[in-house]
């Protein structure tokens, strides 16, 4: 059986990293320590928006990754059957 590498979009991977950073700063703001990083993060609403958008970007990456894994498994099953 041959191991195939899973190809991941570089653009989505970068967006995942950016989403993780946004979610971290958003969480820091929601907890109440965001003002030490930047004055804009004092407002908890800004932090909540950052956190939601960051988590959304990370979820987008995970859904795309799971879709690619499922497609690769299905193609592997078709090759072994045919």
NORURDA-V898384 format. One record per residue. N is the residue number from 1. RES is the residue in one small letter. SS is DSSP state (H for helix, E for strand, L for the rest). PSI is psi in radians with two decimals (NA if undefined). D_CENTER is the distance of its C-alpha to the mean C-alpha in Angstrom with 1 decimal. Layout:
# NORURDA-V898384
{{N & RES & SS & PSI & D_CENTER} {N & RES & SS & PSI & D_CENTER}}
This chain:
# NORURDA-V898384
{{1 & x & L & 2.37 & 30.8} {2 & x & L & 2.29 & 28.7} {3 & x & L & 2.13 & 25.2} {4 & x & L & 2.45 & 23.0} {5 & x & L & 2.48 & 20.0} {6 & x & L & 2.13 & 16.7} {7 & x & L & 2.14 & 15.9} {8 & x & L & 2.40 & 12.4} {9 & x & L & 2.21 & 12.1} {10 & x & H & -0.65 & 12.2} {11 & x & H & -0.77 & 11.2} {12 & x & H & -0.59 & 7.9} {13 & x & H & -0.74 & 7.4} {14 & x & H & -0.71 & 8.8} {15 & x & H & -0.57 & 6.7} {16 & x & H & -0.77 & 3.6} {17 & x & H & -0.76 & 6.7} {18 & x & H & -0.70 & 8.1} {19 & x & H & -0.68 & 5.8} {20 & x & H & -0.71 & 6.6} {21 & x & H & -0.75 & 10.0} {22 & x & H & -0.75 & 10.5} {23 & x & H & -0.64 & 9.8} {24 & x & H & -0.79 & 12.2} {25 & x & H & -0.64 & 14.7} {26 & x & H & -0.75 & 14.6} {27 & x & H & -0.70 & 15.3} {28 & x & H & -0.69 & 18.0} {29 & x & H & -0.73 & 19.5} {30 & x & H & -0.62 & 19.6} {31 & x & H & -0.48 & 21.3} {32 & x & L & 0.07 & 23.8} {33 & x & L & 0.16 & 23.4} {34 & x & H & -0.45 & 21.7} {35 & x & H & -0.38 & 25.1} {36 & x & H & -0.39 & 25.5} {37 & x & L & -0.86 & 22.6} {38 & x & L & 2.48 & 23.5} {39 & x & H & -0.48 & 25.9} {40 & x & H & -0.44 & 23.5} {41 & x & H & 0.05 & 21.5} {42 & x & H & -0.65 & 24.7} {43 & x & L & 2.16 & 24.1} {44 & x & H & -0.40 & 22.0} {45 & x & H & -0.75 & 21.3} {46 & x & H & -0.73 & 19.5} {47 & x & H & -0.70 & 17.5} {48 & x & H & -0.71 & 16.7} {49 & x & H & -0.78 & 15.6} {50 & x & H & -0.76 & 13.3} {51 & x & H & -0.75 & 11.8} {52 & x & H & -0.77 & 11.5} {53 & x & H & -0.72 & 10.0} {54 & x & H & -0.77 & 7.4} {55 & x & H & -0.59 & 6.6} {56 & x & H & -0.73 & 7.0} {57 & x & H & -0.71 & 4.7} {58 & x & H & -0.66 & 1.7} {59 & x & H & -0.65 & 4.9} {60 & x & H & -0.77 & 5.9} {61 & x & H & -0.78 & 4.5} {62 & x & H & -0.72 & 6.0} {63 & x & H & -0.72 & 8.9} {64 & x & H & -0.72 & 9.6} {65 & x & H & -0.77 & 9.8} {66 & x & H & -0.63 & 12.0} {67 & x & H & -0.72 & 14.0} {68 & x & H & -0.67 & 14.7} {69 & x & H & -0.77 & 15.8} {70 & x & H & -0.74 & 18.0} {71 & x & H & -0.72 & 19.5} {72 & x & H & -0.70 & 20.4} {73 & x & H & -0.73 & 22.0} {74 & x & H & -0.69 & 24.0} {75 & x & H & -0.59 & 25.2} {76 & x & H & -0.67 & 26.2} {77 & x & H & -0.73 & 28.1} {78 & x & H & -0.64 & 29.9} {79 & x & H & -0.66 & 31.0} {80 & x & H & -0.52 & 32.4} {81 & x & H & -0.75 & 34.2} {82 & x & L & NA & 35.6}}
